[in-house]
Amino acid sequence: TTLAHLTCVNHTREQVGALLDRIQRLGCRNILALRGDPPDGGRFQPTAGGFRYAAELVAFTRQRAGEFSIGVAGFPEGHIACAEGKLADWNHLKNKIDAGADFVITQLFFDNTDFLALRDFLVKAGVRVPVVPGMIAILSASQIKRFTQLCGARLPQPLAARLEQLEQDDAAAAEFGIEYASRQCEQLLREGVPGFHFYTLNKARSTLQVLNNIGLA
């Protein structure tokens, strides 16, 4: 199923409206509404005539085209740019859901307790939309270090130590990554998650192996 990504970066409301019209004409009915990050990696600045927050983009999309299924991003450890902390960021997520989001896809994480804490927070806040965990099968020590630095995800100390041992052996690191992700997914399935969103980074072999390991392929 196609999931069109929309961001607030460098887009006015008029431009987003035109994009939504085009997406509808193409037959797509699924949107992932994101604030987005500037391409140069700098600080986000709202576009004049655009949106300040993803919640505004969600509300606009819902009002403009009510039949869309709208997803939003959730951050189990809090967004890297949220200076107010994790709980404030989780409340921002609830605002996006209240604005009309139908489901949540989370940023990747390596400690399931982080995801479960976010899920429990949302349940206690009365949220009933599906919260889909974002997963990754580590391909190499250097790759995951770069990726986590960009997104702010934490590597638990035992995981970081093991990856340090495998830093010069990408094949062994990839096999370890498959095992680690498989264990994560098995636990999350026992916790009743509605599914998984895998960040494959255009390399699907490891993800397919994880799905085989947990009986979903």
N, C-alpha and C positions, 0 to 999 in steps of 0.2 A: 504494500500500500504506500502510495506516495505521500510524503509529509513535507509540505512546503515550509521553508524557514523564512520568517519575517523578523527584521530588527528595526530598532528606532534610529540606527546610525545613518545619518545623511539622508533621511527621508522625511518629507513633509506629510501631513495628513492627506493632502490631495494625491500625492504620489503613492502612498500606501493604498488609498482607495482604488486607484487605477490598477495597482498590482492585484488587489483582491478581485476586482472585476475580471482581470485576465485569468487568474487562477480558476475562478468559477467557470469561465468559458472553456477552459482546458479539461474540466471535469474533476478537478481535485477538490476534495472536501475536508482536507486535514491540514491544519496550520500549527506550526510551533512558533509561538510569539515570544521573542527575546528582546531584552534591551540591546544587547550586542556590545561589542567592544570596538573602539576605533582601530582601523587597519594599521596605524603606526604604533599601536600599543600605548598611546597616551591616555590621558584622563577623558572619560566620556563627557561630552558637551552636547546638550540638547540642540537639535536643529530648529531654527526659527520656523514656526508653523508646524512643528512636529510633536514628538512625545518625549516627556521627561523620564517616564517609567514604563516598564513592561506592562504594568496593570492598566495604564492608559491605552496601550496598544491592544490589549485583550478586550477592553470595554468597547473600543472603536470597532474592532473586528466583529464582536458579537452583535453590536447594533447594526453594522453595515450588512452583515451576512449571517443571520442567525443560524443557518443550517451547518455552518462549519463546526467540525470537531477541533477544539483549540487546546493545544498543549502548552505547558510552561516549564521552565527550568527550576529545579529545586537543588539546594546545596546542603547536604547533610552536615558539613563542617562550617557552614556559613560562607557567603560569597567573599572572595579574596579582597574585594574592594569595599566591603561593608565595615566601616570603622566602628559602628555601634555594637558589633559583636553578633554571635550566632543567633541568639533569640530574636534580636531585631530583624535579622535577615529572614528568619522563619516567619515572622509576622508579615514581612513584605510578600513572602510566598502566599500566605493566606489572603492578602489583599488581591493578588493576581487571581486566585481561585474565586474569591467573592465577586471579582469583576466579570467572571464568566468562563474561566478555564474549565475544561472537562477532564484533564488528566495532567499528571506531573511526571517528567523524566528527570532523574537526578544526575548531578555531576558524579563522576566516578569516585569511589572510596575503597579503602582496603581494610576497614574495620567495620564489620556489620553492625556493631552497637551504635555507630554514628547514624546509619540509615534508620535503624529501628527507633532511635530517639526522636528523629524527625517525624517518622510515621506516627509515633505515639503522641507527639505534640499536636499534630494535625487532627488526629482522632479526638483528642480531648477538646480541641477547638471547634469540633462539630463538622470537620471536613469529611466528606464521603467519596471524593473522587479517587480513582486509582493512582497510586504512587509507584512508578516503575523505577526500579534501581538501575543506575547506569554502571555498567561493568566493563572491565578491560582485562584481557589476557596479556600479561607482560611479555614483551618480545625480547627486550634486552635491558640491562641495568642502565645504560646511558640513555636509552629512549624514554624509559619511565621517569628518570630523574628530570629530563627536560620537560616532559609533559606535566608532571606534578608541579614544577616550578611555575609553569604558565597558569595552571588552574587553581593552585593553592591546596591541592589534596595532600593529606599527610600520609607518609609512609611509617607505619608502626615500627618500632625499633627492631623487633626480631626479623621483620621483612626486610628492612633496610640493611641489616647486618648480613643476611643471606645473599642479598643482591650484591653487596660489596664483595663477597667471596666469589661470585660468579661474573664479576665485571669483565673479565677477559675471555669469557666463554658464552657467546650469545646463544648457541644451541642449547646449552644446559640451562641458561636463564629462561629461555622460551619454554622448555619442558617444565621447569619449576613454576613458571607463570601459569601454565595450563592447570597444573595441580592446585595451585593456590586459588585461582578463579573457580575451579570446579568445587572446591570445598566451600568457598563463599556462597556459590549458587545453591549448593545442596542445603546449607543452613537456611538460606533465605526462602527456598521452596517450603521448608518445614514451617517457616513463619507465615506462609500464605501469601507471598507476593504475587501480583497478577501477571507477571512476566518479567522479561529483562530487555534492556536496551544496551547493546554492545557497541563500544567504541572500537571498531576494527582497524582504524587507520589505514584502510584499503589493503589490509592483509588478513584475510578471513580464515586461514588454515587453523590458527590456534583457537579462534572462536568456534569453529566447527568441531574441533576436538573437545572443547568444553561442553558443547551441546550434546555430543555423543556420550560423554562421561556422565552427564546428568539425565540422560534418557529423553532428551527433547529434540534429537535430530532423526 
